[in-house]
Amino acid sequence: MTPLDLASGILRFLLTMHRYVTDDTKTWHRAEFPHGHGGLREDAYTILESTPYSIQVDVLTTRAVNPMGSLFTSNSNGTYFTRNLDHTNRIIEGLVDFEQVANIQGIVLANVVKNPEQVRENPLAHKKEIQSVISFDDGKWDTWMPLKGPGGEMLNLYSVTALADGGRIYSSPAPGILMGVGSLGDHLAGYRDCDLFYSDDGGLTWKKALTDAHKYEIGGSGSVMVAINDEDLTDKVSYSIDHGKNWEEVKLDERIRARLLTTTPDSTTLKFTLIGITRDKTVYVFALDFSEVFERKCTLNKDTEDGDYEKWYARQDEEGKPDCLMGHKQYFWRRKPGVNCYVGEDYKDPEPEKEVCECTKHDFECDFNFVREHRKKDDNCVPAKGMKWSIPAGECKKDEDTYMGPSGYRKIPGNDCKGGESLEDKVERKCDEGWLKSPIQITPLC
């Protein structure tokens, strides 16, 4: 089952009057949104890119003519959704400025509106202060931070709601290499006042690639980055073979205004297609082939540091050290930026490798009928208001008795951690807390 299939199944329950989910068709549990939110409204939500262990949904929170939303994430069984980001930027068509970095677990980018009160009060108000944020922890509340541009300045990028090119907005299957058109400062500038930026560390830091807005693509599994000016007529195409640090130019036979720059969806080829239009409205299609730029094909040797590839950790902490997510450290063997070789198609869809981590509190989620006490990621799981579960048979003969009941936590399905902290062990609970003697059951009528 794909994340989208899981999302569709869960949402079918959420959009009915009685919101229940089950994983065995016998015991049913209510699916809950935070108190005071009111749940989903039909035609006012967008199912976003999700993970195998949670569903991401952006819910409209304003009038549709000038929309903003809130990002909600479910636990792994779909019973509880938590608000993880407010004032997300969306458009009437339902598109939301949100993207997961391809192939890398846990890194997500989004755009938010920084003048929400103005927009909420006046449906015609301009969403003039758009800011880009990134999370390295699946978008959990309090893990979002601004993009770190050159010199530590805040960077803001155009995204899905202002799509200027085909394919993914920021990333490609090339591990950790991202590109985007944006501006430095406290909010996003007009498109013609923007430049092209890149990141080769999964979005942790960004650098300026080229002046002015450009259409861009990545090919050869990260071997080459290609860009063309998107503001005016040009007869030059720029390319980089060292992850964006240095750029060369190729001259075209015609001066065109670029309309589309694209390559294969898996970004493994060194061939690109460019479509542009001249001043006299003549349309040209160019075939770009960068095969001759490289001296040879890269070779992968994991036993030496002198080879063409480096061991690159996909998720790092603020000190640049490998960090854990879902119980493991994820890394790729990635082509070094300084070698003059290309990655062949036999390296298609690079598979991440893992180093197992010890378990910590972050590797557990709230069990059935429990919710986070507050919205912060470190808060404890407490019994949900009005929720009840079964008491073991033979226990609680008196209200003042105690019994060993659920801790409120369970390990997130798919989490690889071993050893370390364990939160799933049963804990002592009071019998007078009003829990049911049996779970909710649905009995067939015939």
C-alpha positions as MATLAB code, in Angstrom:
seq = 'MTPLDLASGILRFLLTMHRYVTDDTKTWHRAEFPHGHGGLREDAYTILESTPYSIQVDVLTTRAVNPMGSLFTSNSNGTYFTRNLDHTNRIIEGLVDFEQVANIQGIVLANVVKNPEQVRENPLAHKKEIQSVISFDDGKWDTWMPLKGPGGEMLNLYSVTALADGGRIYSSPAPGILMGVGSLGDHLAGYRDCDLFYSDDGGLTWKKALTDAHKYEIGGSGSVMVAINDEDLTDKVSYSIDHGKNWEEVKLDERIRARLLTTTPDSTTLKFTLIGITRDKTVYVFALDFSEVFERKCTLNKDTEDGDYEKWYARQDEEGKPDCLMGHKQYFWRRKPGVNCYVGEDYKDPEPEKEVCECTKHDFECDFNFVREHRKKDDNCVPAKGMKWSIPAGECKKDEDTYMGPSGYRKIPGNDCKGGESLEDKVERKCDEGWLKSPIQITPLC';
ca = [
       0.000    0.000    0.000;
       1.356    3.405   -0.963;
       1.176    6.498    1.305;
      -1.477    7.942   -1.055;
      -3.610    4.795   -0.788;
      -3.346    4.963    2.998;
      -4.224    8.652    2.931;
      -7.289    8.092    0.761;
      -8.525    5.307    3.018;
      -8.085    7.367    6.158;
      -9.720   10.442    4.640;
     -12.802    8.465    3.657;
     -13.360    7.931    7.368;
     -12.509   11.512    8.244;
     -15.072   12.972    5.872;
     -17.995   11.046    7.357;
     -20.053   12.090   10.372;
     -18.552    9.328   12.546;
     -14.785    9.366   12.362;
     -13.361    5.931   13.169;
     -10.423    3.908   11.870;
      -9.456    0.265   12.297;
      -6.610   -2.046   11.396;
      -8.453   -5.318   12.025;
     -12.140   -4.482   11.157;
     -13.173   -5.456   14.689;
     -11.898   -2.794   17.067;
     -12.521    0.784   15.933;
     -10.919    3.994   17.171;
     -11.958    7.578   16.608;
      -9.807    9.681   14.301;
      -9.268   13.056   15.912;
      -8.090   16.497   14.877;
      -6.986   18.992   17.561;
      -9.802   20.379   19.704;
     -11.058   23.673   18.377;
     -10.032   23.071   14.801;
     -13.222   21.412   13.577;
     -11.634   18.732   11.412;
     -11.544   18.587    7.627;
     -13.996   20.365    5.386;
     -14.834   18.781    2.055;
     -13.104   20.447   -0.930;
     -10.930   22.436    1.469;
      -7.945   20.183    2.010;
      -4.982   18.891    0.003;
      -3.302   15.517    0.495;
       0.427   16.231    0.310;
       3.447   14.020   -0.232;
       3.385   11.649    2.711;
       5.614    9.050    4.309;
       4.994    5.316    4.798;
       4.300    6.060    8.482;
       2.225    9.272    8.427;
      -0.184   11.291    6.304;
       0.380   14.978    5.515;
      -2.764   17.057    4.928;
      -3.008   20.805    4.377;
      -6.376   22.186    5.473;
      -7.843   25.499    4.308;
      -8.184   27.916    7.237;
      -9.363   31.063    5.405;
     -11.805   32.021    2.688;
     -10.980   30.307   -0.584;
     -10.504   33.532   -2.565;
      -7.231   34.292   -0.774;
      -6.305   30.955    0.768;
      -3.939   29.989    3.564;
      -3.822   26.661    5.335;
      -2.506   24.641    8.239;
      -0.369   21.540    7.828;
      -1.517   18.476    9.792;
       0.355   15.197   10.210;
      -1.156   11.919   11.399;
       0.332    9.253   13.569;
       1.061    5.971   11.791;
      -2.449    4.527   12.169;
      -4.335    7.679   11.250;
      -6.148    8.036   14.563;
      -4.706   11.421   15.549;
      -3.632   14.437   13.546;
      -1.490   17.214   14.969;
      -1.025   20.734   13.630;
       2.594   21.108   12.530;
       2.695   24.386   10.596;
       0.346   27.374   10.376;
      -0.294   29.910    7.592;
       0.885   27.710    4.723;
       0.782   29.387    1.311;
      -1.783   27.843   -1.037;
      -3.835   28.928   -4.075;
      -7.481   28.549   -5.101;
      -6.701   25.453   -7.192;
      -5.586   23.652   -4.017;
      -1.836   23.636   -4.700;
       0.311   24.125   -1.592;
       3.930   25.318   -1.324;
       5.213   22.058    0.154;
       7.802   19.540   -1.030;
       9.714   16.610    0.398;
      13.346   16.338   -0.672;
      13.525   13.397   -3.070;
      14.812   10.095   -1.671;
      15.817   11.640    1.670;
      13.785   10.797    4.734;
      12.571   13.604    6.961;
      13.533   16.776    5.022;
      10.583   18.936    3.909;
      10.280   22.533    2.665;
       7.281   24.863    2.724;
       6.322   28.502    2.239;
       4.334   30.402    4.850;
       2.504   33.735    4.862;
       3.951   36.220    7.355;
       1.051   38.708    7.268;
      -1.754   36.223    8.073;
      -3.944   38.567   10.092;
      -4.098   41.028    7.226;
      -5.038   38.282    4.775;
      -7.611   36.778    7.132;
      -9.377   40.105    7.717;
      -9.388   41.200    4.079;
      -9.921   38.546    1.388;
      -8.411   40.929   -1.189;
      -5.241   41.594    0.813;
      -2.014   40.682   -0.952;
       0.030   37.851    0.552;
       3.077   40.063    0.251;
       5.330   38.482    2.862;
       6.080   34.899    1.815;
       8.877   33.108    3.682;
      10.481   29.717    3.057;
      11.055   27.272    5.906;
      12.609   23.821    6.170;
      12.324   20.950    8.632;
      14.753   18.056    9.062;
      12.359   16.148   11.320;
       9.369   15.298    9.076;
       7.882   18.761    9.599;
       7.075   18.309   13.279;
       5.969   21.360   15.243;
       8.866   23.537   16.442;
      11.354   21.968   13.991;
      10.781   24.463   11.160;
      13.492   27.036   10.478;
      14.283   29.612    7.751;
      16.501   28.600    4.845;
      20.112   29.575    5.508;
      21.429   31.539    2.520;
      24.889   32.997    1.796;
      26.366   34.839    4.766;
      23.677   33.452    7.044;
      20.962   35.608    5.423;
      17.422   34.290    5.189;
      16.605   32.756    1.782;
      13.106   32.492    0.312;
      12.253   30.447   -2.794;
       9.432   30.200   -5.301;
       7.551   26.918   -5.055;
       4.528   24.962   -6.323;
       2.001   27.814   -6.349;
       4.162   29.780   -8.825;
       5.374   26.871  -10.947;
       7.696   28.201  -13.675;
       9.136   24.883  -14.903;
       8.219   21.221  -15.141;
       9.025   18.450  -12.673;
       9.876   18.793   -9.009;
      10.478   22.309   -7.742;
      13.631   21.956   -5.679;
      15.106   18.500   -5.784;
      15.885   15.589   -8.076;
      16.897   11.979   -7.445;
      20.485   13.251   -7.180;
      21.168   12.792   -3.436;
      20.995   16.063   -1.527;
      21.363   18.426   -4.507;
      18.659   21.120   -4.599;
      18.081   24.243   -6.696;
      15.600   27.094   -6.507;
      14.803   30.617   -7.668;
      14.488   33.084   -4.840;
      15.786   36.104   -2.971;
      17.592   36.984    0.237;
      15.826   38.954    2.969;
      12.842   38.614    5.269;
      10.366   37.753    2.479;
      10.226   36.606   -1.139;
      10.855   39.294   -3.785;
       9.279   39.594   -7.225;
      10.399   36.959   -9.728;
      12.507   39.383  -11.786;
      14.348   40.454   -8.642;
      15.386   36.881   -7.850;
      18.490   34.775   -8.507;
      19.278   31.073   -8.802;
      20.462   29.301   -5.620;
      21.676   25.769   -4.900;
      22.330   23.448   -1.976;
      24.456   20.292   -2.009;
      23.805   19.320    1.618;
      20.096   18.514    1.474;
      18.931   22.088    2.120;
      20.980   22.728    5.254;
      22.850   25.637    3.615;
      22.330   27.475    0.325;
      24.655   29.410   -2.001;
      24.082   31.658   -4.992;
      24.555   29.888   -8.319;
      23.733   32.525  -10.961;
      22.438   36.098  -11.079;
      18.833   36.499  -12.277;
      16.005   33.974  -12.297;
      16.726   30.814  -14.310;
      15.004   27.674  -15.446;
      17.071   24.754  -14.201;
      17.450   20.980  -14.274;
      19.781   18.339  -12.844;
      21.080   15.400  -14.898;
      23.405   12.452  -14.721;
      22.271   11.713  -11.135;
      23.873   14.970  -10.029;
      26.771   14.966  -12.503;
      25.600   18.152  -14.221;
      23.347   21.095  -13.321;
      21.927   23.069  -16.262;
      20.288   26.519  -16.225;
      19.121   29.215  -18.637;
      18.115   32.817  -17.909;
      14.367   33.065  -17.445;
      14.002   36.861  -17.475;
      15.092   37.974  -20.955;
      16.178   36.792  -24.394;
      19.468   34.879  -24.265;
      21.694   32.738  -26.453;
      23.601   31.081  -23.596;
      23.039   27.987  -21.480;
      24.981   27.617  -18.223;
      26.119   24.340  -16.696;
      28.053   23.134  -13.648;
      29.752   19.775  -13.022;
      30.797   20.438   -9.412;
      27.406   20.663   -7.670;
      26.925   24.365   -8.528;
      30.188   25.869   -7.304;
      31.483   26.877  -10.778;
      29.590   27.467  -14.011;
      30.476   27.328  -17.728;
      28.475   28.554  -20.738;
      27.344   27.017  -24.030;
      26.266   29.293  -26.926;
      23.001   28.665  -28.788;
      22.402   29.392  -32.459;
      19.424   31.646  -31.665;
      18.482   34.193  -29.022;
      15.419   32.837  -27.289;
      13.198   33.398  -24.305;
      13.293   30.045  -22.510;
       9.911   28.368  -22.030;
      10.867   24.871  -20.901;
      14.035   23.069  -19.822;
      13.550   19.399  -19.044;
      15.173   15.969  -18.883;
      14.050   12.457  -17.987;
      12.041   12.096  -14.737;
      14.779   10.034  -13.079;
      17.453   12.674  -13.898;
      19.986   10.000  -14.893;
      20.691   11.116  -18.462;
      23.100   13.834  -19.614;
      20.664   14.881  -22.343;
      18.185   17.761  -21.985;
      15.453   19.362  -24.070;
      15.134   23.159  -24.240;
      12.165   24.957  -25.796;
      12.270   28.687  -26.447;
      10.721   31.442  -28.524;
      12.490   34.223  -30.436;
      11.544   37.873  -30.579;
       9.609   37.251  -33.824;
       7.618   34.443  -32.126;
       9.466   31.565  -33.796;
       9.595   28.489  -31.601;
      12.830   26.474  -31.364;
      13.523   23.112  -29.755;
      17.141   22.403  -28.759;
      18.662   19.031  -27.850;
      21.442   19.501  -25.291;
      23.951   16.678  -24.721;
      26.662   17.079  -22.056;
      28.273   13.663  -22.549;
      31.450   15.146  -24.056;
      32.001   17.405  -21.041;
      33.262   14.492  -18.940;
      36.469   12.541  -19.327;
      35.093    9.178  -18.208;
      32.416    7.286  -16.346;
      32.669    7.248  -12.535;
      33.537    4.027  -10.733;
      32.198    3.128   -7.303;
      34.637    1.680   -4.760;
      33.376    1.718   -1.185;
      36.664    0.483    0.232;
      38.722    3.608   -0.470;
      38.317    7.333    0.118;
      40.321    8.103   -3.042;
      37.594    6.960   -5.432;
      34.983    8.919   -7.368;
      32.299    8.644   -4.685;
      31.958    9.929   -1.138;
      29.883    8.646    1.777;
      27.349   11.453    2.202;
      25.011   11.537    5.218;
      21.602   12.835    4.232;
      20.576   14.343    7.551;
      22.899   16.348    9.769;
      22.514   18.266   13.002;
      23.423   21.930   13.512;
      27.064   20.944   14.034;
      27.187   19.087   10.725;
      27.292   15.625   12.350;
      25.161   12.693   11.075;
      21.759   12.699   12.762;
      19.188    9.967   13.396;
      15.630    9.794   12.061;
      13.282    6.802   12.330;
      15.983    4.956   14.241;
      18.779    5.183   11.707;
      21.320    7.447   10.052;
      20.740    7.529    6.307;
      23.620    7.902    3.876;
      24.318    7.641    0.142;
      27.378    6.981   -1.966;
      27.453   10.215   -3.960;
      29.735   11.424   -6.732;
      32.370   13.812   -5.414;
      31.926   17.358   -6.767;
      35.576   17.741   -7.828;
      35.989   14.703  -10.098;
      35.574   14.942  -13.888;
      33.419   11.891  -14.417;
      29.714   11.229  -14.887;
      27.354    8.901  -13.056;
      26.007    6.264  -15.428;
      22.449    5.001  -15.612;
      23.491    1.880  -13.695;
      23.384    4.158  -10.626;
      19.711    4.858  -11.237;
      17.555    5.633   -8.177;
      20.408    5.495   -5.636;
      19.407    3.431   -2.636;
      20.143    4.925    0.788;
      22.064    2.830    3.278;
      21.492    2.880    7.030;
      23.337    2.851   10.326;
      21.060    1.787   13.211;
      20.705    4.194   16.167;
      19.784    3.618   19.794;
      16.150    4.334   20.645;
      15.187    7.701   22.116;
      11.864    9.359   22.921;
      11.678   10.640   19.336;
      11.331    7.061   18.070;
       7.965    6.619   19.792;
       4.531    8.043   19.045;
       1.343    8.243   21.083;
      -0.536    4.944   21.262;
      -4.263    4.525   20.543;
      -6.356    6.893   22.688;
      -3.380    9.056   23.690;
      -2.329   12.487   22.406;
       0.556   14.878   22.943;
      -0.082   17.053   25.972;
       0.865   20.118   23.930;
       2.017   20.671   20.367;
       5.744   20.590   21.043;
       7.587   17.460   19.945;
       9.041   16.725   23.412;
       5.751   16.783   25.324;
       4.350   13.638   26.923;
       1.532   11.416   25.616;
      -1.543   11.706   27.834;
      -5.016   10.137   27.609;
      -7.146   11.876   24.979;
     -10.172   13.706   26.292;
     -13.144   11.360   26.308;
     -11.140    8.415   25.007;
     -11.273    5.040   26.790;
      -9.688    1.617   26.482;
     -10.243   -1.847   27.931;
      -9.147   -2.954   31.400;
      -7.673   -6.484   31.587;
     -10.089   -9.150   32.793;
      -9.976   -9.766   36.527;
      -8.526   -6.348   37.328;
     -10.105   -3.365   39.086;
     -12.494   -5.083   41.466;
     -12.410   -1.884   43.517;
     -12.176    1.700   42.331;
      -9.111    2.310   44.500;
      -7.214   -0.588   42.891;
      -4.479   -0.155   40.320;
      -3.493   -2.279   37.352;
      -0.705   -2.422   34.775;
      -2.002   -0.552   31.745;
      -0.726    1.018   28.532;
       2.161    3.469   28.807;
       0.655    5.762   26.160;
       3.541    5.191   23.758;
       4.346    2.801   20.988;
       7.326    2.522   18.674;
       6.605    4.136   15.320;
       6.010    1.363   12.753;
       9.018    1.079   10.450;
      11.397    2.599   12.997;
      14.748    0.764   13.011;
      16.172    1.797   16.405;
      17.505   -0.826   18.789;
      18.309   -0.725   22.511;
      18.446    2.586   24.346;
      15.231    4.040   25.784;
      12.032    1.987   25.865;
       8.648    3.643   26.425;
       6.308    0.769   25.543;
       6.461   -1.074   28.904;
       3.190   -1.102   30.816;
       2.784    1.367   33.673;
       0.692    1.393   36.850;
      -2.703    3.055   36.332;
      -5.612    3.824   38.648;
      -8.883    1.968   38.245;
     -11.058    4.983   39.089;
     -10.099    6.892   35.941;
     -13.238    5.622   34.203;
     -11.825    3.352   31.518;
     -14.105    0.891   29.728;
     -14.090   -2.812   30.561;
     -14.056   -3.673   26.828;
     -13.058   -1.895   23.604;
     -15.534   -0.451   21.108;
     -16.886   -3.333   19.043;
     -18.914   -3.469   15.828;
     -21.051   -6.615   15.672;
     -22.496   -7.894   12.353;
     -26.314   -7.851   12.224;
     -26.517  -10.961   10.070;
];
